[in-house]
Amino acid sequence: MFVFDLLSGNAKRAADIAAAGGIGLWEWDIATERFWFSDHAKLLLNLNATQPRLNEVQSRLSPEDQEVFARAFQNIAETAESFEIMARAQSKGDQFRWLRWRGQVRQLSDGFRLTGTMQDVHEERLTQLELEFTQDMLSEAQRIARLGSWQYDIAADRIFWSAETFNLFGRDIALGPPQGDTQARYFDADDFVILRSKIQNAVQSGHPYQCDLRAVRDDGHAIIMRIIGRPIFDRMGRPSLVIGTMQDITDWTDLQQAHARAEENQRTQNQFLANVRHEINTPMNAIFGMAQMLLRTTLPQQQGEQAWVILTAARDLLAIIDDLLDLAKAEAGLMSLESIPFDLQDALREVINLHVGKIYNKGSELIVNIGSNIPPMLEGDPLRLKQVIGNLISNAEKFTRQGQIILNITIEGNAGARQIIRFAVTDTGIGIPSHHLEFVFQKHSQSAASTTRQYGGSSLGLAICRELVELMGGEINVTSDEINGTRFWFDIPMQTVACDVMPPINSQVLLLESSALAAENTAMQLQSLGAEVTVIKDKNDLIPALSKTKFTHVLISDDKSHDVNAIAIEIRKINFDKIQKLVLLTLPTVQTIFNDMFNAVTWKPTLPQELRHVLQIAETTNSPADPAASA
């Protein structure tokens, strides 16, 4: 029984009075998890149910607010502390409106009740969000322009600074702005007298002022500060405030010094380009060595994965630095290429692991399609190849908020004794206008200035791609559709390296993969290895499939839709007497604690030779494999 039911007529009168003020009343029984709502509260929620449960009410809210709502009721039930939250509820016409929920605990003879109110504050909330956005934009604009604001309260004889003003002077914001004569420490003595005089004259005359003064930061660095101010008068015509801005104009006021600094920077840059490889190699080699030593020790799986990411990321960091140096060398005609045998899929894995975390965290998907006729071993420059592929994947990730990024590798023909191999990166992100396509491979060029502001980057990576591809004797191209996305591809002639032909794997594989695109890709890779593959997308279909068919391997793809450890335990319990091996497909950046039910682990997106490797590992071990060792 609810309190409001016991109050009967009084409850209805209270609810009517509250509704007149736009307020709905509610009560929640902790024991039954059922609500009582006044008529106006039901109207706000667009809810017709009588005494709905907590999950029914939660389902009426925006998915983004459901967790906050559930946590608020859980906390108040545990701590008896009142709460106030904002949550969007679905109104008529499938529109969401902001509601303010307030709740408190009431102790009755038969237990505890939570009572509270709700109110439509949609317009108020939108105004608040717009104000916060405007304030953030103003602060960011000040930071970019190095323009601080200030205010002087004449009656209180106190000055107030914005955050950027503190930055201009290098002063700790926790100290507050300097008051009174302590401001003098930040200005040349003669110029501080001028500033005082300007403010006094402005207050007396009512006119704004501007002056450029010699100032000094807390770190002792001398700057030129442009100060603009104007007085504000109250209704009686008396001066009450002086408000204004401060801007560091040091570089604007001394062009000769700026030119000298630019020449010095150029000399420093030239010296850097001449010696940087030697200077960088020393600390980077230390990182390489320590990471490799860690990988040779017995590490828990999670730490092993982290050490492997450190190693590969350090290698790619050095490669990125080399991009910049190599572009300068290429333009000077000093670039040279290496020609060594290398494993293509090993090279791809190093590139993929550097970018896949960002891609999946944005809700996108990375797929790698390697043609069945692509030789596993090639001869060429693997570092330059990884630089180009990595830059194209990074570019695709930058402009794809949600969707797919696909790397396709195919053979397009022959060039004498070499094969022409095409590497194509296709994304479903924002496209490039047709009139900008001819400029994308130029240095510091993007399709629009707004694109640079929104997504960042200087497009130097695409210029590097063109230089390196042409240096390798190839050609790079782009097609784009502003609606459907962009496709970059490059063709390069490469020498194949003879290697042993691997026998087919006679396995019957059951694959659990919720992504249709990833499922199709992984299945094709397994079939190319000789395996028979059955694909299911729903975890609930896994046990029925195992009961109907005998599989040698079960591959479970780790994603947010299911608990892989729970699935593994369930399989082992129900099919303990069967011999299938469990293989986990996981992201290299996911730190999941895997139980001992898995026989092998490998990374997503899948690559054929890694799948072959983990299937073989699963046949010979009863404990999880290290993904770093599988890659």
N, C-alpha and C positions, 0 to 999 in steps of 0.2 A: 504494500500500500504506500502511495506517495503522500508526502506532506500536503501538497496542493489538493489532492483528492479529499483529505481529511478536512481541509478548510472550506471546501465546497464553495458556497456563494462568495465568501470573502476572497477566495483564490481567484474567482472569476472577476470580481471587482478590481482586485490588484492587477490582474493581467490586462484588463481593459484600460486601466489608468496608465500602465506601462506602455501598452500599444499606442496610446494617444501620443506618447513621446517617442514613438518609433523603436521601442525596446521590447524584445521578446524575452519570456521567462522560461527557464528549464530546470529540471531536477534529474539527477542520475543516481540510481540505486547501485552501489558498489557491488553488492552481492549478486544481483541478477544481471548487471550491466545493461539495464534498460533505462530509457529516458522517458520523462514526461515533458511535453512541450506545450506552451500556450499557443493559442491560435495564431498569434502574430509570429511566434518563433517558427511554426510550421510553414507560414507564408514565406518567411525569409529563406528557409531551406528548400522551399518547393517540395515539401514532404507531406505525404498523406498517411503514412503508416502510424498505427497506434502503438505507443510504447516501444519504439524501435530500439535495437541493440546498438552498442557503440560502433561496431563495424558497419552497420547500415548507415549511420549518420556520417561516419568517416568516408564512405563511398560517395557521398554527395559533395565532397570537397575536391578542390583541385589536387591532382596527384602530387604537386610540389609542396602542398601544405599538409598532406595527410600524416606524415611522420611527426610534424610539430604538434598537430592536434592530438595524436595518440600519446605522445610523450607527456603532454600537459596533463592529461587525465591519469596517466600512470603515476606521475610524480605527486599529484595532489592526493591520490589514493594512498601513496606510501608515506608522504611527509606531512599531509594535512595543511600544506601551505597554499594560500590563495594564488591564483594565476590570472594573467591577462595575455591573450594571444590575438594575432590577426590571422585569419584564414579565409580563403576564397571559397564561396559556396555556389553551387550551380543553381541559377534562377531559371525562370521561364525563358524559353528560346535558346537553351544550351549556353547561356551567357554566365560568366562567373563574376560575382560581386564580393567585395571585401566585407567581412563581418568581424566585429570585435567581440570576442568571447571573454567573459569574466566569470570566475567560479570560486567558491569557498566551501569548506566542510562544515556540516551541521551534525551534531551528535544527538540522536534521539534514543528513546528507551529500547527500540528494537534494532539499533545499529546506526551506522553512519549514512548520511545522504550528502551529495554534492548539489548545491543549488547555485544558480547564477543567471546571468543575462546575456543577451546577444543583441547587437545593434548594427544596422547597415551603415558603414562608414566609407563606402566606396569612393565617393567624390573627395572626401577628406584624405583618404589614403593615397589616391592618385596625385592630389596636390602635394602631399608630403614627399612622395617618391620623385615628383618633378622638381621640387625644391632641393632635395638631396642631390639629384642629378645635376642641377644647375650649379650648386655649390661645388660639387666635385669638378665640373667642367671649368669653373672659375679658378679653382685652385690649380688645376692642371695647366690652364692657360697662363697663369702667373709663373708657374714653374718653367714652362717652355720659354716664355718671354723674359725670364729672369726679372720679373716685375713684382715687387712687393707692395703691399698697401699698409697704411698706418692711420691712426686716429689719435688726436690729442684732445683730452677733456679739460677745458679751460678751468672750470670750477674746481675740479678735483686735482688739477695739476698732474695728470697721469697720461701716459702715452701707451697705446696698444699697437702691437705689430701682428701682421699676418704671418703664417708659417714661412712663406717665401722670403719675407723680410729678414727673419732669423737666418735663413740660408744665405742670403746675400752678405750678411755680416759674419757668417760662420759662428753664430752664437747659439749655445745650447738652449732649446726652447723651454726646457724645464726651469731655467733661470728667470724667465720672463723678460720683458723688454727693460732696458735701462731707464731709470727715472731721474728727473732733475738734472743736476750737473754731471751725473755719471755718464750721460750721453756724450759728453765732450771727449771721452776716450776714443770714440769712433770717428772723430773728425780732426782735421788739421785745426790748430788753435785759432788761427785767423778766420778760417772758413766757418767755424762754429759760431763765431761772433756774427758773421754775415747771416747765417741761418736764423739765429735769434732775432736779428733785425728784420728779416723778411717776414717771419711769423708775426711779429709785433705790428708791422706796417699793414699786413693783410688783415689782421683783426680790426685795426683802426679804420682802414679804408673800405673793407668789404671786398677787395679785389683779390683774385687768385695770384699766385706767384710761381716762379720757376727759377731754380738755380742749380749750377753744376759745382759740386764741392769735392775736395780731396778727402777721401775717407780711408779707413784702415780696418781690415777684418780682424777677428780674434786671433787668427794664425799669423798676423803681422803683415799680410799681403796688402799692398797699397792699391786702391781702386779709385775710380772716378764715379761718383754717385749723382745721378740727376734726380732732384727732388721737386715734385710738383705738389702744391697744396692750395686749398681754398677754405675760407671760413664758412661755418654754418651758424645761422642766427635763429633764436627762438621766436615765439609769437610776439614777444615784447620788443623785438628788435635788438636784443642783446646777444653778443657772440657767445655760443655755447661749445662749439667744437671746431677743430681744424682737421680736415681729412685730406688724404693725398696718397701719392705713390712714390716709390723709390725704385730706381732702375740702375743697374750696373752698366755704364756706357764706356767703360775703360777702352775697349777695342775700337769704339767709334771715334773717340777723341784723339787718338794717336795713330794715324794710318802708317806713319813711318815705323813705329815700333811693331805694328801688326805685320808689315811687310818683312821686317827683320826676323820676326818670329817664324813667318812662313818659310823664309830661306833656311833658317836653322832647322825647322821641321823637315825640310826636304833633304838637308844634309844628314839628319838623323835617320831618315827613312832609307837613304842610300846605304848608310853604314849598317842599318838593320838588315837590309836585303843581302848585304855582302856576308854577314856573319851569323845570321839568325839560326841557320841549321845546326851549326856547332853548339850554340848556346842552348837551343831547345832540346837537342838530342840527349844532353846530359841528364836533366831531370826526367825526361820522358823514358829514357832507358831504365832509370831507377823504378819508375812506375811499372814498366813492362816486367822487369826482373822480379819485383816483389809480388806482382800478381801471378806470374808464372810459378814462383816458389810456393805461393799459397795453394795453387791448383795441384801441385805435386804432393801436398799433404792431405791427410784425411780430414775433410771438412764436412759438417752437416750440409745437407742438400741446399738449403737456402743460402748459406754463406758461400758455397761453391758457385751458385748461380751469380751471386753478387760479385765475386772475384772475377768470374768470366766476363761479366758486363764491364767491369773496370778495365780489364785487359783490352777488350774489343773497342770500348769507347776511347781509350787512350790512343790506340792505333788510328782510329778515325779522326781524333782531334788533331793528331800530327798530320794526317792527310788533308784536313781542312786548311790548316796553316799552310801546307804545301801548295794548296790550290792558289792562294794569293801570290805566293812566291813564283809559282809556275806560270801564272798568267803574265806576270811581268817578264819572266824569262822567255815565254813564247812570243810575246810582242817584240822582244829584242832579238828573236831568232836564236836563242841559246838553249831551247828545250831539247832534251834527248829522251828517248823511250827505252824501256827495258823489254827484253824478249826472253821469257822463261816459261817453262811448263807450269800450269796451275790447275787446280780443281775448281771448276766453275761454280758448283753448288756450295763449296766452302766459302768462296768469295762472296756469293750472294747472301749467305747466312750472316756474314760479318756486316754487310750493308743493312740487311733487314733488321737485325737486332738493334741497330742504332736508331731506327725510325718507327718500329712497329708499336712501341709503347704509346707515343703521341697519337698515332693513328687510331688505335683501339680506344684510347681514353676519350677521344672526341666522338666516339660512336661510329666511326668508319671501319672499314674492313680492308685488309691487304691480302691479295691473292697473287700467287706466283705460278704461272703456267709455263712449263718448260717442254718444248716439243720433244716427242719421243725419239726423234732422230738427232737430237743435239748431243754431240760427244761429251762425255764427262770431263775429259782433260783437253785443255787448249793451250796454245803457246801465244804469249803476248805480254802485255804489261798489266797485271792484275790491279795494281794500285790505281793507275789511270782509269781503268774500266770501272772500278768501284767508285771513284770520284764522280764519274759521269752519272752512273746509275743512282748513287746516293743523292746527288743534287736534284735529279729529276723526281725521285720519290719525295724528297723534302719539299720541293716546289708543289707537288700534288697534294701533300699533306697540309700545306699551308692554306691552300685555297679550297679544300674539301672539308666542310664542316661535318657532314654526315653523308655516307654513301660508300662507294667502293673505289679502291685504287688497285689496278691490275697491272702486273708486270708480265708481259708476254715475251718469250724468247723463241725465235724460229729461224730456220735456214731459208734464205731467199735466193740462193744460187751459188755459183762458183766464180772465183777469180783466179784462174790458173790452178795451182795446187792448193789454194786456200779456199775456204768456204766463207760466203758472205752471211754473217749472222746479224739478225735484226733484234734489237732490244727496244721494246715499246712500253711506255708507261702511260696508261689511260686512267683518267679520273672522272668522277661525276660532279666535280665542284663547279665553281663559277667559271664561265668561259672567258675567252679573250675576244674583244670586238675585232672583226675582220680587218679593219683599217689599222690595227695595231700589230698584227701578226708579223709584219716585216721588220719590226723593231725589237722583238722580244729577245734576240740574241745579242743585242747591243749592251754595252756596259751601262749600269745605272738606269735601265729603262724598264718601266712597268706599264701596264695597259692604261693606267690612269693614276693621277696623284691621290685620289681617294682610296685606291687600292693599296697604295703604300701606307697610308695612314691607318687603314683598317687592319691589314695583314702583316705589315712590316716587310723588311727586306729591301735590298738594293738591286736585285736581279743580276748581281755579279756572277752568281752561280751558273746562270744560263750562258753567259759570255764565256765562262771557263769551259762549260760543256762543248761549246762550238770549237774553241781553240784545241781542246784535247781530242775531240773526235776527228777533226781535220788532220791533226798531227798523226793520228793512228791510221790515216788513209781512208777515212770514212766520211759520211755525210749525215747531218742532223736536220730534222724537219719537225714541223708542228702543224696540226689542224685543230680547230677549236669551234665549238658551238656555244654561244652564250647561255643556252638553256641546258644542254646535255653534258657539257664538260669539255676537257682538253685531252689531246693525245700527242705526246712527244715520242719520237722514235729516232734511232740512229742505226745505220748499217756500217759494219766494219769488217774487213776481210781478216780472217784468223786462221792460223795453222792448227790442224787437229793433231793430237798426240795419241799414238796407239796405246791401248790398254786392254786388259783382260775383259772378256765378255762375261758378265755375271749371269749365272743360271737363274731361271724363273723361280719364284717362291710359290710353292704349292700350299697356299693358305686359304682358309675360309674365314673371311673377316666380317664382323658386324660393327658398323660405324654409327655412333651416336653423335650427330652434328646438327644443331638447330639452324645454322645458316645454310640456306639452299645453295648459295654460290660456293661456299667453302666445302660443303658436302660433295658437290659435283666435282670440284677440283681434286679433293683428296681421293675420291673413288676412282677417278681417272688415273691418278698416280699409282694407286694400289693395283689397278688392273694392268697398267703398263709393266708392273713387276711380276705379273703372272697370278695375282691373287683374285679370288672370287669375292665380290663385295656385295653386302646388303646394307642399305642406308636407312636409318630411322631418324626422325627429327624430334620426336617426343620421348622423354625418358620413360613415360608410362608404357611405351610400346616395347621397352627393352626386355623385360622378363618374359612376356609372351613370345617374343621372337626367339629367345634362348630355349624356351620349352619346345619349340617346333623344329628347330634346326640345330645341328651340332656345328659349332664354330671353333676354329683353332685360336682365334684372337678376337678380343673385343676392344675396339678403340673408342675412348670416351673423350670428347672435346670439352675442355674446361671453359665455361662461360657463366654469366650471371644468372642464368635461368635455372640452374640446378647445382646441388652439392655433390661433387664428384666422389668425395670420400664416402658419403652415405650410399651412393649408387654402387660403389665397389663392394661395400660391406653387404648390401642386399644381394648382389650377385653371388658372393661367396657363400652366403647363408643358404640360398635357395639351390645353387648349383655346385655345392661343395664337392660332389663326386665327379664332376666333369673336369676336363683338362684345359679349357680355354685359358689363354693368357690375357691379362688386362694391361692395356697400354694407354697412358694419359697424354693427350695433346694439350699443351699449355703455352701461354705467352712467356717469353723470356723475361718480362718485367713484372710478372705476377708472382708475389711472394705467398704462395699457397703451401700449407703444411700437408704433405701427402702421406697417407697411411701406408702400411706395408702390404696392402692388398694389391698394389700395382706391381707388375713385373718390369715395366719399362716406362720411361717418360721421354717425350721429345717436344719440340717447340712448334708453335704455329707462327706464321703460315707454314704448312708442311712442304717439304722438298722430297723428291723421290728417293734419293740415296739415304736420307735420314730415316725414312719410313722402313726401307730395307734393313737398315742397321738395327732399329729398335725391335722389329719383328724377330730378327735373329737373336737379339739379346733376350727377348721375352721367352724364347725357346730354351734358354740355358740358365735362367736365374729366377729366383723367387722373391727378389727384392728390387726396389725401384732403381732404374738407371739414372745416372747423372745427365741432365740435358746438355750440359756443356760438353760432356764427352761424346754425346750422340751427334752434336752439330759438326 
